[in-house]
């Protein structure tokens, strides 16, 4: 299981810190999971593909302690993301799309 504190991937302004390479890819995956799991609108963002197998769209939910738990249904890689609240990818207050 990957245990992640989202702030470890962010710079002082709250943007993704790593600019290239595997660290950037891992950071992008985690912020995409946060955006997907925190989007409460009826037009939810699509789930990101697993960073490991690249095949499965991860399933993500918010846990009782407000961490985000995710799992790939194909390769069973899983993780837990904490300290995502208030980040640029926290979409809990995203307005609903008309229509």
N, C-alpha and C positions, 0 to 999 in steps of 0.2 A: 504494500500500500504506500502510495506517495502522500506524505503529510506536508502540506504547503501553507506557509504564511504568505499571503499575496503581497504584503508590503516588502518582502525580500526581493521581489521582481520589479519594484517601482522606484523611480528616482524621487528627488525632493519635491518635484512639481506634481507627482502622482501619475506621470506617464510611465510607459514601459522603459525600464532602465537599460537592459541589454540591447545593443544596436544591431548585432548580427550573430550568426552561428547558432549552435544548439541552445544556448541560453535564451536567445531571442525567440526561437521556435517554441521552447517550453513556456516562456512567459506568455506568448501569444495564445497558446493552447489554454492556459489557466484563465486568462482574462475572457476568452471566448466561453469557457464553461461558466464563469461567473455571470456574464451577460445573459446567457441562456437560462440559467437556473433562477436568476433574480427577476427576469421579465415576467410580470404578472398579467400582461395584456392578453387579449384573445389572439393576437397576431404575434405569437412568441417567436423569437429568433430561432433559427434552426440549430440543432445540437452540433457541436464540432466533431470532427472525425478524431478517433483515438490517435494520439501522438506516437504510440508504439506500433500498432499493427496497420494503421492508416485505413482500415476497412470499416470498422464499426463506428456508428454515431453514438457518442457516449450518452448514457442516461444520467441525469443529475437532479438531485433534490436537496432541499434545505432540511437539515437535521434539527432535532429539538433544541440544540444549543446554537442554532443559526449558522453553523458551518455548512458548507456545501459538500455533499458526498457525491461522487461520480464513479461510474463503472462502465467499461466497454463490454457490450454483450457478446462480442466475438472472442477477444483474447482474455477477458476477465481482469485486465489491468484496472486498478481502482485507486481512488484517492480521496483526500479530504482537504478542503481549502478553508482557511480561517482568515480573519482580518480583511475581508473583502468589502465590508459595509462602508459606505461613503466613498468608495473608489469611483473612478470614471466609468467603470463597468457595472456598477450597482444600479440596476434599472427598476428597482422597486417603485420609484415614483414616475416612471415613464407614462405619459398620457396614453390613454386608449386611442386606437386608430378608428376614426369614424367609418361606419359602413358595415 
